[in-house]
Amino acid sequence: MRKAKVIPVLRYTHVTPNGGEENCPPSVFAKQMRYLKRRGFNTISSSEFAEFLQGKALPKKSIMITFDHGFLDNFVYAFPILDKFKTKANFFVYTSFIRDGEARTTYQSDEILPYCPPNEKCKAIINSGHPEIVMMNWDELGYLRDTGLISVESNGHSPTRWDQQLNSEGRLAMLEKELELSNSIIDNKLGINCEHLAWPHGYFEPSYLEVAKEKRFKYFYTENADGVNTTNLNCETIYRITPNYQTLSGFILHIWLVRHPKLLNLLKKLSLYNLFFPRNVHFEPQETIDMID
């Protein structure tokens, strides 16, 4: 077996036909997942990624797919595509936004689908006190866990930027409380003891790491695409790329470059990285959804 030296970690937020930022439309996402399947990529779970970081050999074309926050469109649109191609993925959720409730309809069904609005509308609905409208619930996350394709991990309890809160001492006390709460809720609802944490907004400081480690977290995911994930990587800074591209060619090129770090670093030295791979792409709503046969 040819062994992986580098594992790209992809970071998605929304998969909805209704446009907006931080979104990869279903038709685009389906093409990306089909490409990975046809090209023989080995999608991995959070536990498999942890084993890789500890030195275990994985197939050369291994790749990790992650979703942040826990939006409903991940269940309605993204999961049917993942299921179609038998693709593993890892969902990091804000536990303060996840409520009890019955599983809703997915794109695999002939029933009327729940509305999955763009990012800014989701924020407004959450801020109005009704996150259950736009976020997954525990029944849906339990169903995803039971498929064997989806791992559920922590995105923290809330989307708080701790550097903007209170004084340093109070900030760390609140961080400790929220991480403990997030882990205990996921354990209680899904029977999962989380060791993987995606920092809210991707932001952290050294003092945050010490607090998180005391709460049994071992692997820390950023929104930073400036490095690559190798077996000798410090688990305190896991790099992720955001593949919200208009074209499949951009997706293919980005993954190829991450798997060839010398060329990726050259692109960055020439200040061409952000030109080729803009941080955020805005998609207009789609009238039809091509999910690919």
C-alpha atoms as one frame of an Amber mdcrd trajectory, in Angstrom:
protein
   0.000   0.000   0.000   1.271   3.456  -0.935   1.056   5.528   2.231  -0.350
   9.015   2.682   2.215  11.644   3.625  -0.267  14.512   3.630  -4.023  14.444
   4.256  -6.123  17.372   3.003  -8.956  18.339   5.350 -11.917  20.016   3.649
 -14.138  22.444   5.545 -17.759  23.040   4.521 -20.472  25.069   6.249 -23.620
  25.155   4.073 -24.817  22.935   1.229 -28.002  24.661   0.092 -29.520  25.655
  -3.262 -30.561  28.989  -1.743 -27.284  30.833  -2.276 -25.269  32.960   0.097
 -21.791  32.920   1.574 -19.986  29.967   3.149 -22.025  27.786   0.815 -21.294
  24.985  -1.618 -24.483  24.419  -3.680 -25.709  20.793  -3.829 -24.951  20.458
  -7.549 -21.367  21.650  -6.988 -20.921  19.492  -3.882 -22.220  16.431  -5.749
 -19.653  16.921  -8.519 -16.888  17.227  -5.934 -17.921  14.035  -4.145 -18.297
  12.164  -7.427 -14.774  13.224  -8.388 -13.367  11.900  -5.098 -15.196   8.603
  -5.567 -14.164   8.097  -9.194 -10.551   9.015  -8.488 -10.266   6.506  -5.672
  -9.923   8.852  -2.711 -10.244   7.262   0.727 -12.479   9.457   2.894 -11.713
   9.068   6.584 -13.378   9.537   9.967 -12.043  11.665  12.805 -10.749   8.550
  14.579  -8.892   7.408  11.450  -7.371  10.868  11.081  -6.216  10.714  14.706
  -4.516   7.393  13.981  -2.766   8.949  10.970  -1.473  11.819  13.113  -0.156
   9.225  15.569   1.794   7.485  12.795  -0.556   4.808  11.448  -0.312   4.219
   7.698  -3.326   5.181   5.578  -3.820   4.880   1.797  -2.013   7.572  -0.191
  -5.174   9.241  -1.491  -6.808   9.708   1.912  -8.844  12.851   2.541 -11.010
  14.166   5.393 -14.318  15.997   4.952 -15.639  18.237   7.730 -18.730  20.388
   8.243 -18.919  23.183  10.808 -21.761  24.323  13.077 -24.538  21.758  12.325
 -26.851  23.500   9.851 -29.981  21.662   8.717 -28.935  21.774   5.052 -26.100
  19.387   5.936 -28.781  16.792   6.706 -31.243  17.713   3.944 -28.831  18.123
   1.022 -25.254  17.160   1.921 -25.919  13.794   3.548 -27.897  12.281   0.613
 -24.895  13.058  -1.606 -22.447  11.606   0.908 -24.638   8.520   1.189 -24.886
   8.153  -2.592 -21.106   7.953  -2.930 -20.571   6.191   0.440 -18.389   9.077
   1.556 -17.367   9.522   5.190 -17.654  12.967   6.775 -17.298  14.615  10.169
 -19.835  17.079  11.575 -18.696  19.616  14.202 -21.730  21.077  15.992 -22.548
  24.000  18.288 -24.425  22.195  21.046 -26.337  25.292  22.233 -28.124  25.394
  18.853 -29.062  21.695  18.669 -32.499  20.883  20.086 -34.680  17.806  20.451
 -37.066  17.010  17.618 -38.038  14.502  14.962 -35.897  13.919  11.892 -37.010
  15.983   8.916 -37.178  15.195   5.222 -34.042  14.880   3.097 -33.495  15.301
  -0.619 -33.735  11.504  -0.965 -37.465  11.757  -0.183 -40.367  12.768  -2.437
 -41.851  14.852   0.390 -41.704  18.630   0.733 -38.269  19.712   1.931 -37.671
  22.058   4.868 -36.399  25.495   3.889 -32.635  25.825   4.224 -31.853  29.556
   3.923 -28.521  31.230   3.131 -26.010  31.979   5.864 -27.093  35.520   6.771
 -30.740  34.466   7.053 -29.718  31.520   9.248 -27.908  33.904  11.584 -30.982
  36.129  11.831 -33.233  33.164  12.653 -30.789  31.927  15.302 -30.520  35.395
  16.830 -34.321  35.580  17.004 -34.242  32.591  19.357 -35.257  29.798  16.975
 -32.132  27.840  15.995 -34.209  24.666  15.618 -35.550  26.032  12.307 -32.160
  26.073  10.579 -30.038  23.651  12.632 -30.054  19.864  12.824 -31.639  18.233
  15.861 -30.476  15.318  17.995 -32.642  12.754  16.189 -31.057  13.755  12.886
 -27.539  13.621  14.296 -28.277  10.242  15.861 -29.493   8.947  12.513 -26.331
  10.205  10.807 -24.133   8.593  13.457 -25.911   5.272  12.996 -25.217   5.196
   9.238 -21.536   4.627   9.958 -20.602   7.374   7.488 -20.796  10.363   9.837
 -18.756  11.180  12.936 -20.107  13.884  15.257 -17.622  16.138  17.055 -17.643
  19.435  18.950 -17.605  22.970  17.553 -17.944  24.225  21.120 -21.183  25.130
  22.862 -21.673  28.512  21.171 -20.029  30.629  18.435 -18.256  32.871  20.926
 -15.044  34.749  20.081 -13.431  34.409  23.491 -10.806  37.091  22.839 -13.649
  39.615  22.649 -15.206  38.574  25.970 -14.551  39.735  29.546 -11.111  39.884
  31.090  -8.567  37.120  30.611  -9.457  35.233  33.807 -13.210  35.364  33.207
 -12.721  34.434  29.571 -10.931  31.201  30.410 -13.499  30.306  33.070 -16.332
  30.685  30.559 -14.398  28.755  27.922 -13.865  25.905  30.377 -17.573  25.855
  31.230 -18.667  25.825  27.580 -16.257  23.081  26.507 -17.329  20.921  29.435
 -20.969  21.541  28.559 -20.486  20.748  24.871 -18.706  17.486  25.575 -21.205
  16.349  28.208 -24.212  17.134  25.985 -22.836  15.180  23.012 -21.970  12.291
  25.319 -25.459  12.346  26.862 -27.348  12.672  23.564 -25.225  10.491  21.274
 -22.930   8.471  23.523 -19.848  10.065  21.954 -16.820  11.183  23.958 -15.411
  13.932  21.741 -11.650  14.335  21.393 -11.833  16.570  18.301 -12.653  20.280
  18.573 -13.158  22.820  15.790 -12.583  26.232  17.352 -15.485  28.697  16.990
 -14.528  31.048  14.143 -11.271  29.102  13.912  -9.737  31.371  16.562  -7.708
  30.236  19.557  -4.867  31.320  21.817  -2.285  29.149  23.647  -4.197  29.507
  26.918  -7.331  28.100  25.239  -5.462  24.927  24.335  -4.554  24.239  27.943
  -8.189  24.581  28.988  -9.408  22.354  26.139  -6.867  19.640  26.904  -8.112
  19.532  30.493 -11.558  18.780  29.020 -10.179  15.730  27.164  -9.871  17.320
  23.723  -6.778  16.207  21.819  -7.176  17.351  18.195  -7.793  20.979  17.300
  -9.159  22.180  13.956  -8.654  25.692  12.622  -9.960  27.615   9.610  -6.349
  28.179   8.608  -5.266  26.865   5.193  -1.639  27.994   5.508  -0.156  24.575
   6.253  -0.531  20.862   5.518  -1.447  17.908   7.733   1.335  15.334   8.036
   2.083  12.500  10.442   4.463  14.729  12.403   1.915  17.544  12.650   1.310
  19.229  15.976  -2.297  18.228  16.746  -2.875  21.713  18.141  -3.149  23.206
  14.633  -5.009  21.116  12.067  -5.258  22.951   8.756  -8.408  22.994   6.635
  -9.239  24.295   3.177 -12.645  25.685   2.193 -13.613  24.228  -1.218 -16.461
  26.577  -2.173 -15.478  26.845  -5.833 -17.482  27.823  -8.869 -15.716  25.141
 -10.926 -14.666  21.546 -10.378 -11.225  22.383 -11.761 -10.582  24.731  -8.805
 -11.481  21.928  -6.390  -9.201  19.452  -8.158  -6.283  21.894  -8.304  -6.530
  22.842  -4.638  -6.506  19.236  -3.437  -3.608  18.412  -5.756  -1.564  21.343
  -4.420  -2.236  20.443  -0.783  -0.924  16.962  -1.539   2.206  18.567  -3.074
   3.294  21.048  -0.368   6.387  22.377  -2.164   4.311  23.673  -5.058   1.677
  24.999  -2.666   4.317  26.961  -0.753   5.690  28.372  -4.008   2.231  29.646
  -4.924   1.993  31.376  -1.553   5.451  32.939  -1.870   4.402  34.396  -5.209
   1.275  35.845  -3.510  -0.957  33.908  -5.893  -2.750  31.673  -3.387  -5.670
  33.992  -2.606  -6.031  34.811  -6.290  -6.562  31.157  -7.172  -8.448  30.234
  -3.999 -10.556  33.137  -2.635 -11.665  32.674   0.978 -15.364  33.192   0.376
 -17.405  32.792  -2.791 -20.987  34.041  -3.002 -23.434  31.781  -4.860 -26.772
  32.921  -6.230 -29.865  30.771  -5.514 -30.382  27.826  -7.867 -33.718  27.312
  -9.584 -32.969  23.641 -10.202 -30.726  21.159  -8.445 -28.591  18.776 -10.469
 -27.631  16.103  -7.938 -25.926  13.864 -10.555 -26.971  10.345 -11.466
